[in-house]
Amino acid sequence: MNRPHGHPTPILTLPQGEKDPLSIRAKALVFADPRSLQLLEYLQRVGPSEAPVLINGETGTGKELVARYIHSASGRTGAFVPVNCGAISENLAESEFFGHEAGSFSGASGRRIGWFEEADGGTLFLDGIGVLPLPLQVKLLRVLQEQEVVRVGSRKPIKINIRLLTATNIDLEQAVEAGNFRLDLFYRINVAQVQVLPLRERPLDILPLVEHFRRIYSARLKIAEPMLSESATQALLDYPWPGNIRELENVVHLALLVAGDKPIMPSHLKFSAGLSAMHASVNSGAPRIPQEVVREQLLRLFEVPGDSLLHDIEDLIVREAFGFCGFNQLRTAELLGVTRNAMRTLLVNHGMLKGRGKS
């Protein structure tokens, strides 16, 4: 977990060079607000233990970053293996989790280790565990109890040593009462519990996050860091941030594209609640976003070595659509107007599913 040197506020970010972060929401987590500092102190106590940790929080609050911090504090030398439970194909779930032997099913041309073996000596992070189907919950519970896996197509148990971290944005106790989640599995994963508060409940984290993303995107766009007007600052503090940190990142990114190196004004801040209002203003003849300014700033992205504007835009659309549809491939395909096979290819190419994508 990276902490920028000289930064006055503790901050967690994804590792440098991370190509396939599980989270499509939060890329930074700061601890400026007193309630966030309480969370950090709790993580520092829980991290070095071996206890399973259940991380609760809304989408976009930084649950994966919390999980990565716990792993880094644990002293474990093995890998941190993140798994998006909502993106797992039910037909291949057992193979993904437990691995398989060659010839164990159609298409299994060679032996493959599963996520449990991959995380041996390290940490397995199951994000969105509440959506796992009940039959898979039974098999997951057995592995956690026995600390061993059996690959599909084999009878030989393989001992593993993992620390399990899980995350959810739903109430698992209600899921248990509704019969959608096993009570025994809930007790197994809920030894230590972490609550990551939504951004609206830790307002002192807002401006440090704005500064972090302003610095990152100014460098990417090759512009001087623009000033924030007082009215824009107040607007950022007053907004409830239903999309949490990921929404804040998008708002700052777009503001820099529109404002360039000029001071950021409230008109540059396009909040979710304001999108429909902006749409209405177009129909009423009100001023639109200055397209030439947007075009000028977008062209700067082509100048950044290794960056592809088209890929970045496609990546943003695919990730946001996938999250909006609850990580359901079929619903996402319908939303974007593509076939299911095309949707799977997009998800693989953008690191949201494992598989063979374009080279």
N, C-alpha and C positions, 0 to 999 in steps of 0.2 A: 504494500500500500504506500502510495507516494504522499509525502508532505513537503510542499515547496519550502525551501530554506528562506528564512527571513520573513515569512508570512506571519502577521501578528495573531491570526486566528488559526487554531488547528483545523486542518482540512484533509479529507480523504478523497483520492481520485483513483481512477482505474490505472493499472500498471502501464508504464510506457511500452508501446509496441503491442498492446493487447488487441488482437484482431477480431476475436469473437467474444466480446463481453456478453454475458447472458442478459444483463439488464438492457432494455431499450428505453429506459426511462431516465434514471439519475446517473450522471457521470461525475458528480462531486457532492460531497457532504461536509458541511462546516459545523463547528461547535462554538458559536458565538453567543447564542441564547443560553441563559441559565439552565433551561430544561434540556438543551442539547448537551451541555457540559455534564449534567447528571447522567445522561446516557453514556457519554464517553467514560466517565468514572466507573459505571457499572460494567461496561465492556472490558475495561482494564482488569476488573476482578474476575469476570467470567472467562475471558479469553484463554488464560493459561491452564484452565481445567480441561477435563476430558468430557464434561457434561454435554449431552445433546442440547441444542438451543433452538427454540422456536421463535422466529422473528415475525412480528405482526406489523402491518402498516399498509396504508393506501398505496395504490400504484404511483410510482414516481418519487417515493420518499427516500430511497437509497438503501433498500434492504440488502441488495447484493453487496454494496460497499461495506455495510455492517458485517456481513458474512465474511468478506475478504479480510477485514480487520481482525475478526476473531481468529481466523486461520493464521494470520501473520503473528498474532500474539500467542498462539498455542505452542509454538516451538516445533511443530510437526515439520518434518523434512520432505514429506511426500507432496503430491500435487493438490492444488485446489481445483476440484472438478465441479463446475456449475451445470445444472440440468434444469431446463425449462419444462416442467411437467405438463404444461398446457400444449406443448408442441410435439409431444410424443405420439407416434402412430400406435394405436392399440395393437395392431397386428405384429409390430416389431418391438413392443415394449419389453418383453422378457429378454430378447436378444440384446437390446440396448443396455438394460440394467445388469444382466448376469453373464452376457457373452454367449457364444455358441461355438460348437465344433463344426468342422467341415462336413458338409452333406447332411446337416441336421434338419434342414428344410430347403425348399426350392429357392435357389439363389445364394445359398450359403456355400460359396466356393472354397472358403478357407476358414481357418480358426480365427476367432476374434474375441478379445477380452471386452468385458462390459464396463460400465461406469464404476461399479463397486471395486473391481480389480484395479482399474485405472487410478482410483483414489486410495489404494492401499498405502498405508503409512502417512496419509494426508487427510484431506477433508472432502466429503461429498456434500454439496449444497443442492437441495431440492427446492426450487422456487415454484410456488403455486401448488404445493403438495395437496391442497384441498380438492383438486380436480382429478386426482388419480382414481381410476375405477376400483371398485371394491375387491375384485379378484386379485388385482395387482397389489392392493394394500395388504392382503393376507400374505403374499409371498415376500413383500418387503419386510413385514413384521418378523417372519421366520428368519430372514437373513440377519436382522438386527439382534434377534435373540441368540442365534447360534454363532454369529460372527463368521459365517462361511457362506459361499455361494456354490451353486452347481450350474455349470454352463448348459444351455439348451443342447440336447443331444448327447449329454454325458451323465454319468452317475457318480463321478468322483467329486467329493466336496473339496473346495479350496478355501483355506483359512484366509481371512482378511483382517486388517486392523485399520479401521476408519473412525473419524469423528463425523457425526452427522449433524448438519445444520439444515434447517428447513425454514421456509418463509411462506406467508399467505396474506392475501388481502381480504379474506373472508373470515367470519367467525366460526372457528372449527367446533366450538362447543355446540353451536346451533346446528352445524352439519352433523354432529354426532346424534343430537336429538332427532334430526330429520331422517336418520338412517343412512346418510351419505358418507359417513366417515366412521371408521372403527374406533370404539372407545379404547381398546387395548393399545392400538397404534398411537392414539392421541397421548396416552400416558407415557408411552415409550419416548416420544419425541419432545414432550413438554416438560423436561426436567428443569431447564432454565428458560425464562421467557423474556423477550425484548420487545418493547413497543417503540416503533419509530414514528414519531408524531408527524402529522401533516404540517406543511410549511406555514399554514395560517395560524398554527398554535405555537410556533417558535419564530415570531416576527423578526427578532434580532439576527436571524440567520440570512434574511433576505438580501440585504445590501452587500454583505461579504460574498454571497454567491453571485450577485450581479457583477461585482468587481472581478471575480474569478473568470466568469465567462466573457466579460468585456475585454479582459487582457488576452484571453485565448483567441477570440475571433478577430480582434484588432490585428494580432500578429498574423493570423491566417489570411486576412484580407489585405495585409500590408498597408495599414493606415495607422495614423497616430491615435492613441486611445482618446475617444471623444469625451467631453465633459457631460455630466448628467445635470440637466437643469433642476432647480428646486421643485418645480411642478411635476417633472417626470419622476423624481425621487419619491415624492409623496404619492403619486399614482401607483408606483411599484409597491409601496408599503400598504396602500389601502386595498389593493386587489386581493381576493381570497385564495388565489392559486389552486383551483380544483385539480389541475394536472401536476401540481407540486414542482419538483426541481426540474423535471424534463420540460415542462411548460415554460418555466422561467428561462431555461437555456434557449428555447426556441424564440421567445419574445426578445431576448437580448440580441440574438443572432440577427433576427429580422430588423431590429432597430438599427444595428450597425450597417446593414445592407442599404437601408433607406437613408439614414442620416449621413453615412460616410464619416468624414472626420469633423463634421459640424456638431454642435451641441445636440444631445438627444432631448427631444421635446415630447410631451404627452402624445402628440399626433403620430409619433414614430412607434409607439407601443401598441401593438395589435394583440389585445387580450382575446381569449376565447369568447367571452361575452360580447366583445366588440366586433366580432367578425360579421355577425348578422347586421349590426348597425352600419358597418362599413358597406355591406352589400346594398342596404337601403339607400345610403347616401349616393351611391352610383346612379341608382334609378331616379333620384331626386335632383340630379344635376350638381351635387356637391363635388368639391375637388377630390380627385382620385389620387392614389399613390403615384408620385412622379416616376413614370416608367423609365425615363432616361437615367435617373439616378440609380434605380435598381439595376438597370442594365450595366451601367458603369461599374458598380460594385461587384456584380456577378462575374464580369470579365476578369476581375482581379484574381478570382479563384483559379483561372486557367494558368496563372503565372506561378502558382505554388507548385514546386516540384513534386511529382508523384500523385497529385490530386486530379480527380476527374469530376468536373461539375455535374455532368449527366449522371454519373454513378452516385454522387453524393445526394442529388435530388431523388433519384430512384430509391436509394437506401432509406432516405427519410420517409418517403411515401409508403414503402413496403413495411417498415418497422412500425410506423404510427398506425397504419391500417390493421396490421396483425394484432397489435395491442388493443385497438378499438374493438376488434371482433373477438376479444377474449382468447387470443392465440388459437383460434379455430381456422384451419386451413380452408375448409369449404366456404365458410362465411366470408373470409377475406377474399377468396377468389371471386365470389359473387359481387362483393363490394367494388372490386377493382375491374370487374368485367373481363376476367381471364379464365382459362381452363384450369382445372385442378392440377394437371401436370405442369402447366406453365407457372402456377402459383408455387408449387413445390420447388421448381427450379430457381425461382426468385428467392425463396427462403434459404435454400442451400447456398446460393451465390452470395447472399448477404449475411451469412454466418448465423442464421437463426434455426437451421436444421442441419444435422450431419447427413452427408450423402455426397453424391457425385454431381458437381455443378459444371459450369463452363470453365475451361482452362484459361 
